[in-house]
Amino acid sequence: MSIDTATPAGGSSPLPAGQPARQPSPSAVTKADIAKAGATRRRNAAKWKLIVGTVCTLLVIIPIILAQVLPLPDANFQDLSARRLPPFTDGHLFGTDQLGRDLLSRVLHGGQVSLTIGLLAVLVSGAIGIILGAAAGYFGGWVDTVVSRLLEAQMSLPLLMMLLLVVALFGPSIPVITFVIAIAQWPEVARLTRSMVLVEREKPYVSAARILGLHRIQILIQHIIPNVIKQATLVVLLLLAQAVLLESALSFLGAGPQRPFATWGRIISDGQDYITTSWWMVTLPGLVIVLMVVGVNLLGDGLRDRPRRKKKGA
């Protein structure tokens, strides 16, 4: 009489007597490897953002800075016999507009006006936002209440309509437009600065400074603001692209700097009537704006996502 031996599922032969069951081998990929791979991907992504953003930004900024020394015709010189020439015609790299003016020269000289307004606007808005946000976060009380209500009131208003109203009241001059864009952008800097100062004021070094007898304003200026200025500066950099777009939108609507200033928005506005027959008059200036905005945004994102280096001995 024979006894059948049970065979394991899958047709495998039974284990010899006395031999322990084989344990599954551990995976060669550990959690540390996964975390390291994720950190590497983030580091590489930040690196490429920095590279692409820097290249795109420099492709726009360098020609604009060198516009005065480049061999280009005067931006306001009119040649009615050379109206609406396509790109790469008779030495006109971007072609000409409806009055025979060199489009590349107008784009570069107009970029000087647009970037000047954008840079001044973000500097003013950054200064206002950092000062008010730091004061609201550190002092609290009625200071925080007043600043917070101002933030809420301004952010509830339609941005472009508010800008058009102020420009209509005070005139479309460069100082007015710069100040208007700065006032429109300071809430974003103030909100971030306030939140970071709320965290910083609870740290031990602030308590130590108070014990040493430092004045509250001295603590805020010498110790807290230097620790938050780097993150706030990144937001100011990202606001540069928004400032350029706002200036271009105002100029496109006729509320920007008046003639003879050639801004990006005005160049596009002048060429919109010829978009079906002379596409370059709108497309090429628009591509320059896109390249500038994308470059600045990628540069700011790359600086923000860049991994922080650990200090020695930390």
Backbone hydrogen bonds, N-H to C=O, Kabsch-Sander energy under -0.5 kcal/mol:
donor,donor_aa,acceptor,acceptor_aa,energy
4,D,2,S,-0.5
11,G,8,P,-1.2
19,Q,16,P,-1.6
30,T,28,A,-0.6
34,I,30,T,-2.0
35,A,31,K,-2.6
36,K,32,A,-2.4
37,A,33,D,-2.5
38,G,34,I,-2.4
39,A,35,A,-2.5
40,T,36,K,-2.2
41,R,37,A,-2.3
42,R,38,G,-2.3
43,R,39,A,-2.5
44,N,40,T,-2.7
45,A,41,R,-2.7
46,A,42,R,-2.5
47,K,43,R,-2.1
48,W,44,N,-2.6
49,K,45,A,-2.2
50,L,46,A,-2.2
51,I,47,K,-2.3
52,V,48,W,-2.9
53,G,49,K,-2.6
54,T,50,L,-2.3
55,V,51,I,-2.4
56,C,52,V,-2.7
57,T,53,G,-2.3
58,L,54,T,-2.6
59,L,55,V,-2.2
60,V,56,C,-0.8
60,V,57,T,-0.8
61,I,57,T,-2.9
62,I,58,L,-2.0
64,I,60,V,-1.4
65,I,61,I,-2.6
66,L,62,I,-2.2
67,A,64,I,-1.1
69,V,66,L,-0.9
70,L,66,L,-1.5
72,L,70,L,-2.5
77,F,74,D,-1.3
79,D,99,L,-1.0
82,A,79,D,-2.2
83,R,80,L,-0.8
84,R,97,D,-2.8
85,L,82,A,-0.7
88,F,92,H,-1.7
89,T,86,P,-0.8
89,T,92,H,-1.2
92,H,89,T,-1.9
93,L,91,G,-0.9
95,G,92,H,-0.6
96,T,85,L,-1.8
97,D,101,R,-1.7
100,G,97,D,-1.6
103,L,95,G,-2.4
104,L,95,G,-0.5
106,R,102,D,-1.7
107,V,103,L,-2.5
108,L,104,L,-2.5
109,H,105,S,-2.5
110,G,106,R,-2.5
111,G,107,V,-1.9
112,Q,108,L,-1.2
113,V,109,H,-1.2
114,S,110,G,-2.5
115,L,111,G,-2.9
116,T,112,Q,-1.8
117,I,113,V,-2.3
118,G,114,S,-2.4
119,L,115,L,-3.0
120,L,116,T,-2.4
121,A,117,I,-2.3
122,V,118,G,-2.3
123,L,119,L,-2.1
124,V,120,L,-2.3
125,S,121,A,-2.8
126,G,122,V,-2.5
127,A,123,L,-2.1
128,I,124,V,-2.5
129,G,125,S,-2.8
130,I,126,G,-2.5
131,I,127,A,-2.1
132,L,128,I,-2.6
133,G,129,G,-2.5
134,A,130,I,-2.2
135,A,131,I,-2.2
136,A,132,L,-2.5
137,G,133,G,-2.3
138,Y,134,A,-2.2
139,F,135,A,-2.2
140,G,135,A,-0.7
140,G,136,A,-1.0
143,V,140,G,-1.1
144,D,140,G,-1.0
145,T,141,G,-1.9
146,V,142,W,-2.6
147,V,143,V,-2.3
148,S,144,D,-2.5
149,R,145,T,-2.3
150,L,146,V,-2.1
151,L,147,V,-2.4
152,E,148,S,-2.5
153,A,149,R,-2.5
154,Q,150,L,-2.5
155,M,151,L,-2.5
156,S,152,E,-1.0
157,L,154,Q,-1.3
162,M,158,P,-2.1
163,L,159,L,-2.2
164,L,160,L,-2.5
165,L,161,M,-2.0
166,V,162,M,-2.3
167,V,163,L,-2.5
168,A,164,L,-2.1
169,L,165,L,-1.6
170,F,166,V,-2.4
171,G,167,V,-2.0
173,S,171,G,-1.7
177,I,173,S,-2.6
178,T,174,I,-2.6
179,F,175,P,-2.4
180,V,176,V,-2.6
181,I,177,I,-2.4
182,A,178,T,-2.1
183,I,179,F,-2.5
184,A,180,V,-1.8
185,Q,181,I,-1.2
185,Q,182,A,-0.5
186,W,182,A,-1.5
188,E,185,Q,-0.9
189,V,185,Q,-0.9
190,A,186,W,-2.6
191,R,187,P,-2.5
192,L,188,E,-1.6
193,T,189,V,-2.5
194,R,190,A,-2.6
195,S,191,R,-2.0
196,M,192,L,-2.1
197,V,193,T,-2.5
198,L,194,R,-2.1
199,V,195,S,-1.0
200,E,196,M,-2.4
201,R,197,V,-2.5
202,E,199,V,-0.9
203,K,200,E,-1.8
206,V,203,K,-1.1
207,S,203,K,-1.3
208,A,204,P,-2.6
209,A,205,Y,-1.8
210,R,206,V,-2.0
211,I,207,S,-2.2
212,L,208,A,-1.9
213,G,210,R,-1.3
214,L,209,A,-2.1
219,I,215,H,-2.4
220,L,216,R,-2.3
221,I,217,I,-2.6
222,Q,218,Q,-2.5
223,H,219,I,-1.7
224,I,219,I,-1.9
225,I,220,L,-2.6
227,N,223,H,-0.5
227,N,224,I,-1.0
228,V,224,I,-0.8
228,V,225,I,-1.2
229,I,225,I,-1.5
232,A,228,V,-1.9
233,T,229,I,-2.2
234,L,230,K,-1.4
235,V,231,Q,-1.3
236,V,232,A,-2.0
237,L,233,T,-2.2
238,L,234,L,-1.9
239,L,235,V,-1.8
240,L,236,V,-0.7
240,L,237,L,-0.9
241,A,237,L,-0.6
241,A,238,L,-0.5
242,Q,238,L,-0.9
243,A,239,L,-2.6
244,V,240,L,-2.3
245,L,241,A,-2.1
246,L,242,Q,-2.5
247,E,243,A,-2.5
248,S,244,V,-2.3
249,A,245,L,-2.4
250,L,246,L,-2.4
251,S,247,E,-2.5
252,F,248,S,-2.4
253,L,249,A,-1.8
254,G,251,S,-1.1
255,A,250,L,-3.0
256,G,250,L,-0.7
258,Q,172,P,-0.7
261,F,258,Q,-1.6
263,T,261,F,-0.7
267,I,263,T,-2.4
268,I,264,W,-2.0
269,S,265,G,-2.1
270,D,266,R,-2.7
271,G,267,I,-1.3
272,Q,268,I,-0.7
272,Q,269,S,-0.7
274,Y,271,G,-1.3
275,I,272,Q,-1.0
277,T,274,Y,-0.6
278,S,274,Y,-3.7
281,M,278,S,-1.5
282,V,279,W,-1.2
283,T,279,W,-2.7
284,L,280,W,-1.1
286,G,282,V,-1.8
287,L,283,T,-2.4
288,V,284,L,-1.8
289,I,285,P,-2.0
290,V,286,G,-2.5
291,L,287,L,-2.7
292,M,288,V,-2.2
293,V,289,I,-2.8
294,V,290,V,-2.9
295,G,291,L,-2.1
296,V,292,M,-2.3
297,N,293,V,-2.4
298,L,294,V,-2.7
299,L,295,G,-2.3
300,G,296,V,-2.5
301,D,297,N,-2.6
302,G,298,L,-2.6
303,L,299,L,-2.1
304,R,300,G,-2.0
305,D,301,D,-2.6
306,R,302,G,-0.9
314,A,311,K,-1.9
